[in-house]
Amino acid sequence: MKKAIGIALVAAALVYIIRLTYFRVPKVSEAVTSYTDKDFRKENIYSDLETLAARLDEEILGGAESFTVYLKDMDINEIDNINHVLNGIYGSGSTYQLVGSAGEHYKKVTISMKRNTNYYVYKAYTNNEAISVENPEAKVLYGRVKGIINTVIKQGMTDYEKELAFHDYLVSHCHYSKNTEQSADSDIYRAYGALVNEDAVCNGYAEALKLLFDCIGIESKMVVGTADGVDHAWNLVKIGDKWYHLDATWDDPLPDQGKNVMHPYFNVSDEIISANHIWERDDYPKAEDMQYNYYVYNNQYFESFEEYKEQAYVEMMQHGSDRYEAVIENFEENDNDMQFLFDGSLRYTSINWQTFESGKYRVLVLQAK
């Protein structure tokens, strides 16, 4: 998704593209063999697709080529949809085979998987595993990931500060792709497009942040849903013991802002983002806190315009800033509201502003010349 300044939204990617990119259905084959009980353990029995998909994620990161499970009261054909509920950041299910059974209620199934470029980058960074010369894209992406981390992450940073550093780097360097009519395997949907080509859509933004967070140990998830009715992807990030929504794509509006990074969707709650985003809430952790919201954390969250004016005047007129962003609850601006910056001063010749609305959460970004 892409948000046009003060006007409208640009679609990020169709759900068809999202699902083709991340959710390819595994091929099916059957090779029924004799049943042995060495895999028949409580922790290896599954009755729902979501839990099985979580296991597949673990196995992908664990390095296995395949694993065997038992399905209880679950149709084997449900595995056709396993990649639809998989995060897909590091790989996906490839094939599955019915290889036996235990009684009438348990089907023994072996699932194989395939890995993508992100997997080899993640393993190279976290485990120092070598990347094959036969995987040049992984080598290039690894170099960029390592370079970004070495550049923006400083010793002693908190997780909030690291999150902010990655967000601001991505928003200031990546451009929302002008050519969204590309095939499902295009780089614009991947971390490679966002970090190496610096050209991506929402999938690429969200995947790039997930990869960076994973490399330095910040827990996060990639969320797939809709925003203003258009299919979209963003992140959930865990800071402290709380989860927050982070939508870097919507913080990088059209037209491109260059190095001027904005933060309207940096660590917001379910309540705030649900004004224009929809997702399957049962599939993700709740985000009910605002402690690490950008504006709350930086004391730029105001209940009234009068309170806001005082602080904005100090920042822009006394400290000489040419830009100021803040939340003003339930605020609806007009042209006359911004005249206070010209009172008693000729510092600026013009003031432009942008607003981002999400219920009572109203972000106002001033830019002075």
Disulfide bonds with the S-S distance in Angstrom:
none
